[in-house]
Amino acid sequence: MTFPQLSPMQTTNPELPWHRVGRLDELAKRELQSLTVGGREVALSCKHGKFGAIAGRCPHAGGPLGDGVLEGESIQCPWHGWSFNRCDGASSRGYPVAVASFELKEEGGDLWVRFDTATPAKTPQHEPHALTRPVRREPGPVRVFGISTTGMDAESPRYSTSEDLLDVALGHARESLGCETKLINLSELKFKHCEGYYSKAAPACTWPCTLTQMDDEDELEPVYEALVHWADVVLVATPIRWGAASSLYFKMAERMNCIQNQLTLNDVALIQNKVASFIITGGQDNVQGVAGQMLAFFSELGFTFPQFPFVAHSRGWTAEDMENNVRFVQTDEHLREGARELVTRAVTTAAALLAAGEQGKRVARGGSKASAAKA
Ligand code: FES
């Protein structure tokens, strides 16, 4: 994502219409490159001896077009794949969006560009995504959002110990604590894996998640909506799979990088004074490892925790009689009471934060990095 500056010898007077780009033979060695000329970022391409110059930043989220991929006559943005004609800047997919394109001339073995005759850019015309609205806590009772992360065959659902205890907790919150509750089973949503835009550049990981913005079939939006805009308490239930939380949990967690990334990029904490708690059950062991990972991740999102923020159950490494495990969870009153007490602690903590008027207040830059430095 670098836009090399021309050397002082190459710099031209910004008042003049034509700016020298460089030697033709040198520039022709690369099909596509990012350059800064006369203070402007340019995506310069050269194909079959014909140069093209368009604005260097993608109108979607600012991706460096000159670092993208040249396919035919199109430059594909390296961040999320928007595509523009390398010479006239028009959308290659016929969308009403374009980047400016610049006039070029070849003279004395040099390439020259001018910006005063640029074709106009067209920025996307659409309403901001609903998730981008300011986070404002609407009046009402404490709201508890349960997320079940167990994998499940929708055609023939089986009994899930973690989901059962989550149901117990949500029922208690609703019926005994007067809360509003909402449950989402991740296994019922079709959503994509994080595609790792963050790995290209921190600003490429956008809020809302780029996949949510660009893929109409991705179904994770209700989770973002409930987590960021609705809930006071988030209760996550997971089974233990080979000593770790479920793969669906991690699939969701990866997609939440965009929430945490707002701290990195813009010093914006989307999660303010909300409470998270966890229900962890499994035939196998490693409750502490699973809880530790979940606590660390949710703390980095900005969540607060009640005292004793998780309940868990496991029968250990050697227990293979899973039918007994199921029977145990179904009938053990201590576990069910534990789930009820967990949500009571979480709701009490959330109510205290609400009563203190803490919702919506800005917190100091959070996260383990605790640094104001931008990425
Ligand atoms: S497609 Fe270019 S920044 Fe997203």
Residues whose N, C-alpha, C, O or C-beta is under 5 A from the ligand:
A	BS01	FES	C58 H60 A61 G62 G63 C77 W79 H80 G81 W82
